[in-house]
Amino acid sequence: MDFKSLIIIAIALAMDASAIALSIGINCGVQKSNKLFFALSFGFFQFLFSFLGAFAGLLFETYIATIPNIAGGIIIAFVGVLMIKEGMEQKDECFLIRPKMYLILGISVSIDALVVGFTAFHDIKDFLLILSNTLIIGLVTLILSIAAFLLSRYARKISFISKYADYIGGIILVIFGLKMIFS
């Protein structure tokens, strides 16, 4: 696989993490350290899952190919519903900043990277090439997630977005989750 194709795959994989980062970033109570942990989680799990997928190869492809969209979509839609619910309750503490959410969302947006590892990297025999390709995927995800969080800082300055951030972020996540389930 050439470098250009690898970057295109990495950007495609990072899109869902970036959308989630944007949705989280406009939400209440999400500090810079939380954003950094989310971005690191997204990047790490994109790397890890594509790396593991490369070694798992085609063995499970037939059985797992449809699961990532369904499982990831359900988790993301559920988090969206929780965000909408939190917006209605007007709590001071944001549930998104709990440490387990880094893990839950990091894994849910990265399940598709496992399938990419199965299909795109299963025939690469060179360990260092697999490692470098999957590190690039993780790095691109990290960079695009940070960019989405930076963009969210400006989006929150728009009064409508600031006032309805929980609802907007929740609705985006529900729609994104449903899209993952039914695509």
DOGUMI-359181 format. One record per residue (C-alpha): residue in one letter; x, y negated, z. Coordinates in steps of 0.02 Angstrom, whole numbers, padded with zeros to 5 digits, always signed. Example, Ala and Ser with C-alpha at 12.3 -4.5 7.8 and 13.67 -1.06 7.14 Angstrom:
a+00615+00225+00390 s+00684+00053+00357 
***
This chain:
m+00000+00000+00000 d+00070-00170-00045 f+00080-00316+00076 k-00059-00414-00008 s-00181-00269+00011 l-00129-00247+00192 i-00164-00431+00230 i-00334-00421+00145 i-00378-00268+00250 a-00315-00353+00407 i-00420-00509+00373 a-00573-00404+00337 l-00551-00309+00500 a-00523-00471+00595 m-00685-00552+00535 d-00797-00468+00662 a-00678-00509+00804 s-00670-00690+00744 a-00860-00703+00739 i-00872-00634+00915 a-00734-00754+00972 l-00829-00902+00899 s-00989-00846+00986 i-00901-00822+01152 g-00805-00985+01135 i-00961-01092+01127 n-01028-01009+01283 c-01024-01078+01458 g-00885-01043+01581 v-00760-00970+01460 q-00591-01043+01505 k-00429-01043+01404 s-00364-00891+01498 n-00525-00795+01460 k-00510-00840+01277 l-00329-00782+01275 f-00376-00616+01355 f-00516-00589+01229 a-00400-00630+01083 l-00265-00514+01152 s-00393-00378+01180 f-00461-00394+01002 g-00286-00392+00927 f-00226-00248+01036 f-00374-00136+01000 q-00369-00173+00812 f-00187-00119+00815 l-00216+00032+00927 f-00367+00099+00834 s-00291+00079+00661 f-00132+00161+00728 l-00228+00308+00802 g-00333+00323+00645 a-00177+00337+00539 f-00124+00489+00639 a-00296+00567+00649 g-00306+00567+00459 l-00449+00644+00366 l-00487+00778+00495 f-00633+00686+00575 e-00676+00564+00434 t-00830+00661+00382 y-00904+00658+00556 i-00853+00488+00620 a-00871+00377+00466 t-01048+00318+00510 i-01025+00306+00699 p-00919+00145+00707 n-01053+00034+00633 i-01191+00106+00741 a-01096+00112+00906 g-01010-00056+00882 g-01171-00136+00823 i-01270-00075+00973 i-01138-00138+01095 i-01123-00308+01012 a-01313-00330+00998 f-01330-00283+01182 v-01201-00414+01232 g-01300-00539+01126 v-01460-00496+01220 l-01368-00519+01385 m-01308-00691+01326 i-01486-00743+01282 k-01548-00677+01450 e-01412-00774+01540 g-01462-00931+01447 m-01639-00912+01511 e-01581-00885+01690 q-01465-01037+01692 k-01334-00956+01805 d-01174-01048+01847 e-01064-00894+01822 c-01041-00826+01647 f-01048-00636+01634 l-00928-00639+01486 i-00779-00682+01596 r-00785-00518+01689 p-00628-00416+01650 k-00726-00264+01588 m-00797-00371+01446 y-00621-00387+01372 l-00615-00199+01358 i-00795-00173+01301 l-00792-00305+01164 g-00612-00266+01115 i-00658-00085+01082 s-00826-00121+01001 v-00754-00239+00869 s-00609-00121+00834 i-00695+00045+00803 d-00694+00010+00616 a-00504-00004+00623 l-00501+00181+00668 v-00588+00222+00505 v-00469+00109+00409 g-00325+00203+00487 f-00406+00367+00432 t-00429+00313+00254 a-00293+00187+00214 f-00146+00250+00316 h-00172+00438+00332 d-00048+00479+00194 i+00095+00370+00258 k+00231+00483+00328 d+00350+00347+00390 f+00316+00308+00574 l+00393+00133+00563 l+00286+00091+00412 i+00129+00145+00503 l+00183+00046+00656 s+00221-00111+00556 n+00058-00102+00456 t-00048-00079+00611 l+00047-00215+00705 i+00008-00334+00562 i-00176-00290+00578 g-00171-00327+00764 l-00074-00489+00739 v-00193-00553+00605 t-00341-00515+00719 l-00255-00606+00864 i-00219-00760+00757 l-00394-00769+00682 s-00475-00743+00852 i-00373-00886+00926 a-00421-00995+00777 a-00605-00953+00807 f-00588-01000+00991 l-00506-01165+00941 l-00648-01199+00819 s-00776-01161+00955 r-00703-01300+01062 y-00755-01426+00929 a-00922-01341+00898 r-00967-01361+01083 k-00950-01550+01064 i-01106-01550+00957 s-01244-01582+01083 f-01368-01459+01007 i-01238-01319+01010 s-01184-01364+01187 k-01363-01366+01251 y-01411-01200+01171 a-01241-01112+01168 d-01302-00955+01258 y-01448-00937+01139 i-01347-00974+00982 g-01205-00858+01032 g-01327-00722+01085 i-01428-00733+00925 i-01269-00727+00820 l-01212-00572+00913 v-01382-00486+00897 i-01388-00522+00710 f-01208-00467+00688 g-01242-00308+00788 l-01397-00268+00685 k-01299-00299+00525 m-01167-00175+00583 i-01298-00045+00627 f-01392-00055+00462 s-01248-00079+00340 
***
